[in-house]
Amino acid sequence: MHQQSSVMMPEDEPTGPTRRVFRPRVAPSLIALVMLGVLVALGTWQARRYLEAKENIAAYSAQHDVAPPVTQLGSVDGDGENLERLHALHFRRGELSGTLEPDATQLLTARYMFGRRGYGVMMPMRVQGGPLPRILVHLGWVPEEKVAAYLDEVRASPARTVRGRLQVPPLDPPQVATGEFLGHPTWLRPSPKAIAERSPALSIEPRLMLQAGEQAVGNPIDPERVPLDGYAHPVRLHPNKHIEYSATWYGLALTLIAVWAALSMKKVPLDATDDPAVPPPQGAA
């Protein structure tokens, strides 16, 4: 005796005149709801990034362009890691006079500029005033073959006034020396904290450094200048980019709603009721 198997056939498309009614299905609607939440959250995140970037630019302008240059680190009270003091000095222009100490030079891991290999040269500078006797100064980039000659030049004339920008490098990720060049430690990123911990006898500011030079404003760079100094605006991504990203995510959210609504439209006979539980009128085909 053979058991007759039932085969589920797809619902037949209605014949004759039809119309479309809105009948969303549960599973696609739940998936669309989750995806919509993700897209809206991403759009909102980028909108917040835009506002944060504008606040950062305003804060930078106030610190760098409006506040007068710092000539004495002791002009702001607090110890080397006092957060209020660091906030007051972050991004301020600095004109610090003191004595550079080239024997304690620290180098940034070799970087290529203009097709040439070179190192960022950092060294402590002894200054008067402030909670500690020294601050780390990033003097700029020097071609590899000229590092030794430049250090000899500094030894011959260590007393200087260095102009640049005070900044507080981030603590994360923690830095360790990556090697040596000409007997001097090399680092992946500037880290006064790590340098101070590695050489406590230096007694340098553990959270503050001075980036020598002027803010880059698009002027041509002389590749023969030694050292090649200067710095860029701290907000690397133009804030309008965040608006573009936010509009993209919100646009995808609207597209998702439109696709979900289109897929939720079902084709039914022209004389069918909107409620499938209600039978069609008498005499309906």
Rosetta blueprint (number, residue, H / E / L):
1 M L
2 H L
3 Q L
4 Q L
5 S L
6 S L
7 V L
8 M L
9 M L
10 P L
11 E L
12 D L
13 E L
14 P L
15 T L
16 G L
17 P L
18 T E
19 R E
20 R E
21 V E
22 F E
23 R L
24 P L
25 R L
26 V H
27 A H
28 P H
29 S H
30 L H
31 I H
32 A H
33 L H
34 V H
35 M H
36 L H
37 G H
38 V H
39 L H
40 V H
41 A H
42 L H
43 G H
44 T H
45 W H
46 Q H
47 A H
48 R H
49 R H
50 Y H
51 L H
52 E H
53 A H
54 K H
55 E H
56 N H
57 I H
58 A H
59 A H
60 Y H
61 S H
62 A H
63 Q H
64 H H
65 D H
66 V H
67 A L
68 P L
69 P L
70 V E
71 T L
72 Q L
73 L H
74 G H
75 S H
76 V L
77 D L
78 G L
79 D L
80 G L
81 E L
82 N L
83 L H
84 E H
85 R H
86 L H
87 H H
88 A H
89 L H
90 H L
91 F L
92 R L
93 R E
94 G E
95 E E
96 L E
97 S E
98 G E
99 T E
100 L E
101 E L
102 P H
103 D H
104 A H
105 T L
106 Q E
107 L E
108 L E
109 T E
110 A E
111 R E
112 Y E
113 M E
114 F L
115 G L
116 R E
117 R E
118 G E
119 Y E
120 G E
121 V E
122 M E
123 M E
124 P E
125 M E
126 R E
127 V E
128 Q L
129 G L
130 G L
131 P L
132 L L
133 P L
134 R E
135 I E
136 L E
137 V E
138 H E
139 L E
140 G E
141 W E
142 V E
143 P E
144 E H
145 E H
146 K H
147 V H
148 A H
149 A H
150 Y H
151 L H
152 D H
153 E H
154 V H
155 R H
156 A H
157 S L
158 P L
159 A E
160 R E
161 T E
162 V E
163 R E
164 G E
165 R E
166 L E
167 Q E
168 V L
169 P L
170 P L
171 L L
172 D L
173 P L
174 P L
175 Q L
176 V L
177 A L
178 T L
179 G E
180 E E
181 F E
182 L L
183 G L
184 H E
185 P E
186 T E
187 W E
188 L L
189 R L
190 P L
191 S L
192 P H
193 K H
194 A H
195 I H
196 A H
197 E H
198 R H
199 S L
200 P H
201 A H
202 L H
203 S L
204 I E
205 E E
206 P E
207 R E
208 L E
209 M E
210 L E
211 Q E
212 A E
213 G L
214 E L
215 Q E
216 A L
217 V L
218 G L
219 N L
220 P L
221 I L
222 D L
223 P L
224 E L
225 R L
226 V L
227 P L
228 L E
229 D L
230 G L
231 Y E
232 A L
233 H L
234 P L
235 V L
236 R L
237 L L
238 H L
239 P H
240 N H
241 K H
242 H H
243 I H
244 E H
245 Y H
246 S H
247 A H
248 T H
249 W H
250 Y H
251 G H
252 L H
253 A H
254 L H
255 T H
256 L H
257 I H
258 A H
259 V H
260 W H
261 A H
262 A H
263 L H
264 S L
265 M E
266 K E
267 K E
268 V E
269 P E
270 L L
271 D L
272 A L
273 T L
274 D L
275 D L
276 P L
277 A L
278 V L
279 P L
280 P L
281 P L
282 Q L
283 G L
284 A L
285 A L
